[in-house]
Amino acid sequence: MNPDNRADLSSEKLAKFLAKCGVASRRMCETYIRAGWVEVNGQTVVSPETRIIATESQVRLQGKIISPPESFRYILFNKPTGVLCTCKPGREKGQTILDLVKVRERIYPVGRLDRDSSGLLLLTNDGEFANLLTHPRYQKEKEYIVETRRAIMIEELEQMTAGIQLDDGMSKFQEAVLLTPSRLKLVLTEGRNRQIRRTLAELKLPILSLHRVRVGQLYLGDLPLSKWRDLTTNEIEILKSGVTKQSNRQS
């Protein structure tokens, strides 16, 4: 085999390498690269398509050497309202998820829940796992229970599944099921910024509470608010494989 071909086979995209090292999801790692935060062998790299040979490259993120973690961590957290879904405060000030989930590993959230929302949030240092759950092509379902300030009309429920135009495209829920006159279950496979809130705002439906209860085949179950636990090996395998067996399903 040609030596150059061997190099090609052993190389990988820089963003994928950073994700594998637990920096963040692959898409977020691409953002870091474009921002000029990443150096390879002392040279700033701004293209996520750059390929490296991990065993022969020194990679730094904002000056810190990046290397794969000794082990991966997968955590289920019941996020309360008022807590920022970030690892460190930015423009928004306040308590962050890492003030409540304190572990040795450098973990980060898989997807987001805004400050006013609560419920199931996954945290990990496995970037490929995060990518599997958040990238649109994998179509992972997220289920929410939403309480509104007024009764929901059947016509509005139908609009939610037919599609509602937002500034960044059409928003369509996989399911919209009325539980009480002002409470409903929503299921979607997208993860656009504040998508549920913006969609219901188009219908003039103010939200009282928004609580996520499921991601993929994993249900929040009876985990108390503000508490967290490690995922079981079986739960991790189910989320990675996408099989239909459901964990901790709520009635």
Number of C-alpha atoms within 10 A of each C-alpha: 5 6 8 8 10 10 12 12 10 12 17 16 15 25 28 21 24 28 24 22 21 28 25 27 31 26 17 16 24 21 16 22 22 15 13 14 16 28 20 16 12 12 11 17 20 17 18 18 14 14 16 20 16 16 8 9 12 16 24 19 18 12 11 10 12 17 16 16 15 7 10 17 17 21 21 23 26 23 27 20 19 14 22 25 23 19 15 15 12 9 5 10 10 14 17 17 22 19 12 14 17 11 10 6 14 17 24 24 22 24 19 18 25 15 18 14 23 24 24 27 23 24 23 24 27 25 27 21 21 26 21 20 24 23 17 13 11 13 16 19 18 22 21 21 20 21 22 17 13 14 13 18 11 11 8 15 18 14 15 21 18 13 15 17 11 12 7 9 10 11 21 21 20 16 16 20 16 18 12 11 13 17 20 19 19 22 21 21 21 20 18 14 13 12 16 21 15 18 20 16 12 12 14 12 19 15 17 14 15 23 21 23 21 24 22 20 21 22 21 20 15 10 16 13 14 16 13 20 13 15 17 12 9 10 19 15 12 18 21 16 11 15 11 10 11 15 17 14 14 11 4
